[in-house]
Amino acid sequence: MKRPARPEDLRLWAKVAETVTPRPGRVVPKVEEAPAPAAVKPAAPAVMAEVPHVRRRSGPKPPPDLIEPRRHRRLVRERDVIEARIDLHGMTWDAARAALESFLHRAAVQGHRAVLVITGKGRLGDGILRRSVPDWLNAPGLRELVAGVSPAARRHGGEGALYVALKRVEER
């Protein structure tokens, strides 16, 4: 279903349409200028009563960064090697998290740059591991290791798997 165009969208389109020359026999439609919104005068500041300090919960964490498009394409086409894999099928939430953390730490120490994490889709296509793994990868313990995460290609597991790009570990 198409939404009606807003006045600011129409104004923007009119500016874009002015920059092109129509093909022979075509006419650029004229867009009626809508009146600019009137400036709102700020209200006088109200005296605020003392508000007790309220502890606010932070919002949801942003998802982990995506793998760069060129690197993702190389992984899909198998030009870059997927150096290690972990299959979390059949594991409980706690066991899967522990296995994933130890796997990624080992992979980083071994110098791997790209790994495959297979979560599975779950019974109805929305499994708990599939939903939780991106949050785990964005948690403070693993965020320092993970450079990016992207959905896997169909031949590597599709919606039930993730490519995880790892950062280079500094040698000490």
C-alpha positions in Angstrom: 0.0 0.0 0.0 1.4 3.3 -1.0 1.4 6.2 1.4 0.5 9.7 0.2 3.4 12.0 -0.5 4.2 14.5 2.2 4.7 18.2 1.3 8.4 18.1 2.1 8.8 15.1 -0.1 7.1 16.9 -3.0 9.3 20.0 -2.5 12.4 17.8 -2.6 11.2 16.0 -5.7 10.5 19.4 -7.4 14.2 20.4 -6.8 15.4 17.1 -8.2 13.0 17.4 -11.2 14.4 20.8 -12.0 17.8 19.3 -12.6 16.8 17.0 -15.5 15.7 17.6 -19.0 12.6 15.5 -20.0 12.7 13.2 -22.9 11.1 14.5 -26.1 7.3 14.5 -25.8 7.4 14.3 -21.9 6.7 17.2 -19.5 8.0 17.5 -16.0 4.9 17.8 -13.7 4.7 21.0 -11.7 4.6 20.6 -8.0 2.6 23.1 -6.1 4.5 24.7 -3.4 3.0 24.1 0.0 3.3 27.0 2.4 6.3 26.7 4.7 5.4 25.7 8.3 5.0 28.8 10.5 7.8 29.3 13.0 6.7 28.2 16.5 7.4 30.7 19.2 9.0 28.9 22.2 7.0 28.9 25.3 8.3 30.5 28.4 10.3 28.1 30.5 8.2 26.5 33.2 9.6 26.3 36.7 10.3 22.6 37.3 9.9 21.1 40.6 12.7 19.0 41.9 12.5 15.6 40.3 14.0 12.6 42.1 16.8 10.8 40.3 15.3 8.0 38.3 17.5 5.2 37.1 16.7 4.6 33.4 17.3 1.3 31.7 19.4 1.5 28.6 17.7 0.7 25.3 18.4 -2.4 23.3 22.0 -2.7 22.2 22.6 -1.9 18.5 23.3 -5.0 16.4 26.9 -5.9 15.7 28.5 -4.2 12.7 28.0 -5.9 9.4 30.9 -7.4 7.5 32.2 -5.1 4.8 30.2 -5.9 1.5 33.3 -6.9 -0.5 34.5 -9.2 2.3 31.1 -10.7 2.6 30.9 -11.4 -1.1 34.4 -13.1 -1.0 33.1 -15.3 1.9 30.0 -16.2 0.0 31.9 -17.0 -3.2 34.5 -18.9 -1.1 37.3 -16.7 -2.2 38.2 -16.1 1.5 38.4 -19.2 3.5 36.0 -19.9 6.4 38.7 -21.1 8.8 36.6 -22.6 11.5 32.9 -23.6 12.2 30.8 -24.2 15.2 27.4 -25.9 15.2 25.2 -24.9 18.1 22.3 -27.2 17.2 20.8 -29.1 20.1 22.7 -27.1 22.8 21.0 -25.4 25.7 21.2 -21.6 25.9 23.9 -21.7 28.6 25.9 -24.4 26.9 25.7 -22.7 23.5 26.9 -19.3 24.9 29.9 -20.9 26.7 30.8 -22.9 23.6 30.5 -19.9 21.4 32.7 -17.7 23.7 35.4 -20.3 24.0 35.3 -21.1 20.3 35.8 -17.4 19.3 38.6 -16.9 21.8 40.4 -19.9 20.4 39.8 -18.8 16.8 41.2 -15.3 17.6 44.3 -16.7 19.3 44.9 -19.1 16.3 44.7 -16.1 14.0 41.5 -17.0 12.2 39.9 -14.1 10.3 36.5 -15.5 9.4 34.4 -18.2 11.1 30.9 -19.7 10.6 28.5 -19.9 13.5 25.6 -22.3 12.8 22.6 -21.6 15.1 19.9 -23.3 13.2 16.5 -21.8 12.6 14.5 -23.3 15.5 11.3 -25.2 15.2 9.2 -22.3 13.9 12.0 -20.3 12.2 12.6 -18.1 15.2 14.8 -20.1 17.5 16.2 -18.8 20.8 19.8 -19.3 19.7 19.3 -17.6 16.4 17.9 -14.5 18.2 20.5 -14.6 21.0 23.8 -15.1 19.1 24.0 -11.5 17.7 23.5 -10.1 21.2 26.2 -12.4 22.6 28.6 -11.3 19.8 27.9 -7.7 20.8 28.4 -8.3 24.5 31.5 -6.8 26.1 33.4 -10.1 26.3 33.3 -10.7 22.6 32.9 -7.2 21.1 36.7 -6.8 21.2 37.2 -9.8 19.0 34.4 -9.4 16.5 34.9 -7.1 13.5 31.5 -7.8 11.9 28.6 -10.3 11.5 26.5 -11.1 8.4 24.0 -13.7 7.5 25.4 -16.7 5.7 24.8 -17.7 2.2 22.3 -20.5 1.6 25.0 -23.1 0.9 26.7 -22.3 4.3 23.4 -22.5 6.3 21.4 -19.6 5.1 19.2 -18.0 7.8 20.4 -20.5 10.3 24.0 -19.4 10.2 26.2 -16.3 10.5 29.6 -15.3 9.1 31.7 -13.8 11.9 34.7 -11.7 10.9 37.3 -11.5 13.6 39.7 -8.7 14.3 43.4 -9.2 14.2 44.8 -10.1 17.6 47.9 -8.0 18.6 50.9 -10.2 19.4 52.5 -9.3 22.7 
